Amino acid sequence: MRVIFARSVLLIAVLSIIACGGLRYSQLDPAAGEYHPGRIAVFPADVGPHKEASPAIEQVVADVLVEKKWFKNVIDAAALNRQISTNEELGKAVSDYLSKLQTLNYSDPALSKKIGELIEADAFLLVAVDYWSYYIKKDNNLGKVSLGLRLIDAPTGKTMWKAGHDKEETYTFFRPELAGIARAVVKTMVREMPR
């Protein structure tokens, strides 16, 4: 009886540790196992009411992708914005694509393919900031960042992977940089991204 009890407690402990180690959510397309984009573009982040998160989050995401050395080329959001401002056709395609994606949740394959060809990218990474703030909870000072990432195959417009994750850091005197917390969140998320 003691052996069964001890094994049960051990099993519950192991499962608890495993459950705490993953992302808040992650959804992978069945074809993602064979998906290996060579060139990726980080789209300007959807920061919502968290305006202070931009452009820090965009640079953090691009830096983490470059550090991984998984892609031949990483186009960061600043470089993509420069291309959009100088290329009217690209600007319209990106605007129309993002509008359809946000209002209809529809990744238009024709627009996606056109954008991919114009910027020479095989995939897009869309970044959404869900939370970027300091707050107090039960007399604890906390900094929290919550993000969503979505990997789109440029030629088809298909969502190959999407995930969300967050991280909190407690502090007493000195606030942690939210960009530093974001970097930890992005690193954790990117480990599960198709490459």
C-alpha positions as CSV (number, residue, x, y, z in Angstrom):
1,M,0.0,0.0,0.0
2,R,2.9,2.4,0.8
3,V,4.6,1.6,-2.5
4,I,1.4,2.4,-4.4
5,F,0.9,5.6,-2.4
6,A,4.5,6.7,-3.0
7,R,4.3,6.0,-6.7
8,S,1.1,7.9,-7.0
9,V,2.5,11.0,-5.2
10,L,5.6,10.8,-7.5
11,L,3.5,10.6,-10.6
12,I,1.4,13.6,-9.6
13,A,4.5,15.6,-8.8
14,V,6.1,14.8,-12.2
15,L,2.9,15.6,-14.1
16,S,2.6,18.9,-12.2
17,I,6.1,19.9,-13.1
18,I,5.5,19.0,-16.8
19,A,2.2,21.0,-16.8
20,C,3.9,24.1,-15.5
21,G,6.7,24.1,-18.1
22,G,4.7,24.8,-21.3
23,L,3.2,27.8,-23.0
24,R,-0.1,29.2,-22.0
25,Y,-1.4,27.9,-25.3
26,S,0.1,26.6,-28.5
27,Q,-1.5,25.4,-31.7
28,L,0.5,23.7,-34.5
29,D,-0.7,22.9,-38.0
30,P,-0.3,19.2,-38.8
31,A,1.9,20.1,-41.8
32,A,4.3,22.2,-39.6
33,G,6.6,19.3,-39.1
34,E,7.8,19.6,-42.7
35,Y,7.7,23.4,-42.7
36,H,11.1,25.1,-42.8
37,P,11.0,28.7,-44.0
38,G,14.3,30.3,-44.9
39,R,13.4,34.0,-44.7
40,I,11.0,35.5,-42.1
41,A,9.5,38.9,-41.6
42,V,8.4,40.3,-38.3
43,F,5.3,42.4,-38.8
44,P,4.7,45.6,-36.8
45,A,3.3,44.5,-33.4
46,D,-0.3,44.9,-32.5
47,V,0.2,46.6,-29.2
48,G,-3.4,47.6,-28.5
49,P,-3.6,50.0,-25.6
50,H,0.0,49.2,-24.6
51,K,1.7,51.9,-26.9
52,E,4.8,51.9,-24.7
53,A,5.5,48.4,-25.8
54,S,6.3,49.5,-29.4
55,P,9.0,49.4,-30.8
56,A,10.7,47.5,-28.0
57,I,8.8,44.3,-28.5
58,E,9.4,44.3,-32.3
59,Q,13.1,44.5,-31.7
60,V,13.1,41.9,-29.0
61,V,11.3,39.4,-31.3
62,A,13.7,40.1,-34.2
63,D,16.8,39.8,-32.0
64,V,15.7,36.5,-30.6
65,L,15.1,35.1,-34.1
66,V,18.5,36.3,-35.3
67,E,20.2,34.8,-32.2
68,K,18.6,31.4,-33.0
69,K,20.3,31.4,-36.5
70,W,17.5,29.3,-37.9
71,F,16.7,31.6,-40.8
72,K,18.8,32.9,-43.7
73,N,17.2,36.3,-43.3
74,V,15.1,38.0,-40.6
75,I,13.4,41.2,-41.7
76,D,12.6,43.2,-38.6
77,A,9.5,45.4,-38.2
78,A,11.6,48.7,-38.7
79,A,13.0,47.4,-42.0
80,L,9.5,46.2,-43.1
81,N,8.0,49.6,-42.3
82,R,10.7,51.3,-44.4
83,Q,9.8,49.1,-47.3
84,I,6.1,49.8,-46.8
85,S,6.7,53.6,-46.8
86,T,8.6,53.5,-50.0
87,N,6.5,50.9,-51.9
88,E,2.9,51.9,-52.4
89,E,1.9,48.5,-53.7
90,L,3.4,46.8,-50.7
91,G,1.7,49.3,-48.3
92,K,-1.7,48.6,-49.8
93,A,-1.2,44.8,-49.7
94,V,-0.1,44.8,-46.1
95,S,-2.9,47.2,-45.1
96,D,-5.6,45.1,-46.8
97,Y,-4.1,41.8,-45.5
98,L,-4.0,43.0,-41.9
99,S,-7.5,44.5,-42.2
100,K,-9.0,41.2,-43.4
101,L,-7.0,39.3,-40.7
102,Q,-8.3,41.5,-37.9
103,T,-11.9,42.0,-39.0
104,L,-12.6,38.6,-40.6
105,N,-9.9,36.4,-39.1
106,Y,-9.1,35.6,-42.7
107,S,-5.5,35.2,-43.9
108,D,-6.0,36.1,-47.6
109,P,-3.7,33.7,-49.6
110,A,-3.4,36.0,-52.6
111,L,-2.4,39.0,-50.5
112,S,-0.1,36.9,-48.4
113,K,1.7,35.6,-51.4
114,K,2.0,39.0,-52.9
115,I,3.5,40.4,-49.7
116,G,5.9,37.5,-49.5
117,E,7.1,38.1,-53.1
118,L,7.5,41.8,-52.6
119,I,9.6,41.6,-49.4
120,E,11.2,38.2,-50.4
121,A,10.0,36.4,-47.3
122,D,8.8,32.8,-46.9
123,A,6.9,33.5,-43.6
124,F,5.5,36.3,-41.5
125,L,5.5,36.4,-37.7
126,L,2.7,38.5,-36.3
127,V,3.1,39.8,-32.8
128,A,0.3,40.8,-30.4
129,V,0.9,42.4,-27.0
130,D,-1.9,41.3,-24.6
131,Y,-0.4,42.8,-21.4
132,W,2.6,45.0,-20.8
133,S,2.5,46.7,-17.4
134,Y,3.4,46.9,-13.7
135,Y,0.8,46.2,-11.0
136,I,0.3,45.3,-7.4
137,K,-1.2,41.9,-6.4
138,K,-1.6,40.9,-2.7
139,D,1.0,43.5,-1.6
140,N,3.5,42.2,-4.2
141,N,4.9,44.5,-6.9
142,L,4.9,42.8,-10.3
143,G,5.9,43.4,-13.9
144,K,4.0,41.3,-16.4
145,V,4.2,40.8,-20.1
146,S,1.8,38.6,-22.1
147,L,2.3,38.0,-25.8
148,G,0.8,36.2,-28.8
149,L,2.7,35.0,-31.8
150,R,1.4,33.8,-35.1
151,L,3.5,32.2,-37.9
152,I,2.0,32.6,-41.4
153,D,3.3,30.8,-44.5
154,A,3.6,33.6,-47.0
155,P,2.9,31.6,-50.2
156,T,-0.4,30.1,-48.9
157,G,-1.5,32.4,-46.1
158,K,-1.9,29.4,-43.9
159,T,-1.3,29.7,-40.1
160,M,1.4,27.2,-39.3
161,W,1.6,27.9,-35.6
162,K,0.2,30.3,-33.0
163,A,0.9,30.6,-29.4
164,G,0.5,32.7,-26.3
165,H,2.5,33.0,-23.2
166,D,3.1,35.4,-20.3
167,K,5.6,35.9,-17.5
168,E,5.5,37.9,-14.2
169,E,8.4,39.1,-12.2
170,T,8.2,40.2,-8.6
171,Y,10.2,43.2,-7.4
172,T,10.8,45.2,-4.3
173,F,12.7,48.4,-5.1
174,F,13.8,48.3,-8.7
175,R,11.3,47.6,-11.5
176,P,12.5,45.0,-13.9
177,E,12.6,46.2,-17.5
178,L,9.4,45.0,-19.3
179,A,11.5,44.5,-22.4
180,G,13.7,42.0,-20.5
181,I,10.6,40.1,-19.3
182,A,9.4,40.1,-22.9
183,R,12.7,38.7,-24.1
184,A,12.2,35.7,-21.7
185,V,8.7,35.2,-22.9
186,V,9.7,35.3,-26.6
187,K,12.6,32.9,-26.0
188,T,10.3,30.4,-24.4
189,M,7.7,30.7,-27.2
190,V,10.2,30.6,-30.1
191,R,11.6,27.2,-28.8
192,E,8.2,25.7,-29.9
193,M,8.0,27.5,-33.2
194,P,8.4,25.5,-36.5
195,R,11.7,26.2,-38.1
